[in-house]
Amino acid sequence: MRIARNFIILFILFFSSCDSWLQDIGLKDIKRIDGPCTILLVDGTVIETPHSLEVTIRTEAITYRDENGKLWSLFREEYESYSCQ
């Protein structure tokens, strides 16, 4: 029982430290980018957020929180670019 528990702990620690590897093989589809961030929309509007972004690797959709903590999502065709500090 103790060996199994230790194995599970090591397994979790190993895979939690392998984010890029999990992304490469398609098991992790979300990339988190620390903020503050700026998003440039297709219409020229600039969105600034003090929070982090989450980008879906497969669809390139962005999820972010505004200054009030409200959650928003943008699809790839809605934004031109984004940058974070």
VEXDREN-2710 file (C-alpha; in Angstrom, 1 decimal):
% VEXDREN-2710
k/r/px/py/pz
1/MET/0.0/0.0/0.0
2/ARG/2.8/2.4/0.9
3/ILE/4.7/1.6/-2.3
4/ALA/1.6/2.2/-4.4
5/ARG/1.0/5.6/-2.7
6/ASN/4.6/6.6/-3.2
7/PHE/4.4/5.6/-6.9
8/ILE/1.3/7.6/-7.4
9/ILE/2.9/10.7/-5.8
10/LEU/6.0/10.3/-8.0
11/PHE/3.8/9.8/-11.1
12/ILE/1.9/13.0/-10.4
13/LEU/5.0/15.0/-9.7
14/PHE/6.7/13.8/-12.8
15/PHE/3.8/14.6/-15.1
16/SER/3.0/17.9/-13.5
17/SER/6.6/19.0/-14.4
18/CYS/6.2/17.9/-18.0
19/ASP/3.8/20.5/-19.3
20/SER/5.6/21.0/-22.7
21/TRP/5.8/17.3/-23.2
22/LEU/2.1/16.8/-22.4
23/GLN/1.3/19.6/-24.9
24/ASP/3.5/17.9/-27.6
25/ILE/1.7/14.6/-27.4
26/GLY/-1.7/16.3/-27.2
27/LEU/-2.7/15.5/-23.6
28/LYS/-2.6/19.2/-22.5
29/ASP/-4.5/21.7/-24.7
30/ILE/-4.3/24.8/-22.5
31/LYS/-1.3/27.2/-22.4
32/ARG/-1.3/29.7/-19.5
33/ILE/0.5/33.0/-20.0
34/ASP/1.1/35.2/-16.9
35/GLY/-0.2/38.7/-17.1
36/PRO/-0.6/41.6/-17.4
37/CYS/-1.6/41.1/-21.0
38/THR/-2.8/43.2/-24.0
39/ILE/-5.1/41.8/-26.7
40/LEU/-5.5/43.5/-30.0
41/LEU/-8.9/42.8/-31.6
42/VAL/-9.5/42.7/-35.4
43/ASP/-11.5/45.9/-35.2
44/GLY/-8.5/47.7/-33.6
45/THR/-9.8/47.7/-30.1
46/VAL/-7.2/47.0/-27.4
47/ILE/-8.1/45.0/-24.3
48/GLU/-5.8/45.2/-21.3
49/THR/-6.1/42.7/-18.5
50/PRO/-4.0/42.6/-15.3
51/HIS/-4.6/38.8/-15.1
52/SER/-3.2/35.8/-17.0
53/LEU/-4.4/34.5/-20.3
54/GLU/-5.3/30.9/-21.1
55/VAL/-4.9/30.0/-24.8
56/THR/-6.3/26.8/-26.2
57/ILE/-3.6/25.4/-28.3
58/ARG/-5.8/23.5/-30.8
59/THR/-8.3/26.3/-31.5
60/GLU/-6.2/29.3/-30.4
61/ALA/-9.1/30.7/-28.4
62/ILE/-8.2/33.1/-25.6
63/THR/-9.8/33.1/-22.1
64/TYR/-9.1/36.1/-19.8
65/ARG/-10.6/38.0/-16.9
66/ASP/-11.3/41.7/-17.0
67/GLU/-10.6/44.2/-14.2
68/ASN/-13.8/43.1/-12.4
69/GLY/-12.9/39.4/-12.5
70/LYS/-15.5/38.6/-15.2
71/LEU/-14.5/35.7/-17.5
72/TRP/-14.3/36.4/-21.3
73/SER/-13.4/34.3/-24.3
74/LEU/-12.3/35.3/-27.7
75/PHE/-12.1/33.0/-30.8
76/ARG/-9.1/33.3/-33.1
77/GLU/-11.0/35.2/-35.8
78/GLU/-11.9/37.9/-33.2
79/TYR/-8.3/38.9/-32.3
80/GLU/-5.2/39.9/-34.2
81/SER/-2.5/39.3/-31.6
82/TYR/-1.8/39.3/-27.9
83/SER/1.2/40.0/-25.7
84/CYS/2.0/39.5/-22.0
85/GLN/4.7/40.9/-19.8
END
